[in-house]
């Protein structure tokens, strides 16, 4: 069981570092009030899921869920 805990801890540390890097790579959301109407009509606004920013948001969600699951599993006393 100690080997499993060590492997999960290493995965947890890698996930923490990766999550930090992905969050720092994302663009800021405070672009001003003028971008609210303008962004909705652009190509990138309609296809945000296919862009690099959409991939970063998706990766953030996946790594965030993995972070919480690993944190819960590592806190169990087995």
Helices and strands as residue ranges (DSSP letters): H 2-25, H 34-40, H 43-46, G 48-50, H 52-74
